[in-house]
Amino acid sequence: VFNEINSRDMEKINVFRGMFQSWVFIAVMIATVVFQVIIIQFMGTFANTVPLNWQLWLISVLIGAVSMFVAVFFKFIPVKERKQTITSKHHDGYEPLPTGPDLA
């Protein structure tokens, strides 16, 4: 769940901005949480899982939440951009898609 939130906007620090305006994203998040709970709590034999008590659920959520802070930390590490010339070819013969903040 936290990876889905972190992956919304890879280059922005505040990944929560505008999150509740996307109903598709909200539906995917709710479905993910519901299916995880169902699989863990009720499909033990089929999914080879053991039901968790509330303390283990809390620990799992807290460990997942740490990934939010780790992602913010890594986003502050500067990355050197490579300049590509128009004549350079990508290794598979295709030109890379144009990128940049003005094209988003």
Secondary structure as the mmCIF struct_conf table of DSSP 4:
data_model
#
loop_
_struct_conf.conf_type_id
_struct_conf.id
_struct_conf.beg_label_comp_id
_struct_conf.beg_label_asym_id
_struct_conf.beg_label_seq_id
_struct_conf.end_label_comp_id
_struct_conf.end_label_asym_id
_struct_conf.end_label_seq_id
HELX_RH_AL_P HELX_RH_AL_P1 PHE A 2 ASN A 6
TURN_TY1_P TURN_TY1_P1 SER A 7 SER A 7
BEND BEND1 ARG A 8 ASP A 9
TURN_TY1_P TURN_TY1_P2 MET A 10 GLU A 11
BEND BEND2 ILE A 13 ILE A 13
TURN_TY1_P TURN_TY1_P3 VAL A 15 GLY A 18
HELX_RH_3T_P HELX_RH_3T_P1 MET A 19 GLN A 21
HELX_RH_AL_P HELX_RH_AL_P2 TRP A 23 PHE A 42
HELX_RH_AL_P HELX_RH_AL_P3 GLY A 44 ALA A 47
TURN_TY1_P TURN_TY1_P4 ASN A 48 ASN A 48
HELX_RH_AL_P HELX_RH_AL_P4 TRP A 54 LYS A 75
TURN_TY1_P TURN_TY1_P5 PHE A 76 PHE A 76
BEND BEND3 ILE A 77 ILE A 77
HELX_LH_PP_P HELX_LH_PP_P1 LYS A 80 LYS A 83
TURN_TY1_P TURN_TY1_P6 ILE A 86 THR A 87
TURN_TY1_P TURN_TY1_P7 HIS A 91 ASP A 92
BEND BEND4 GLY A 93 GLY A 93
HELX_LH_PP_P HELX_LH_PP_P2 TYR A 94 PRO A 98
BEND BEND5 GLY A 100 GLY A 100
HELX_RH_3T_P HELX_RH_3T_P2 PRO A 101 LEU A 103
#
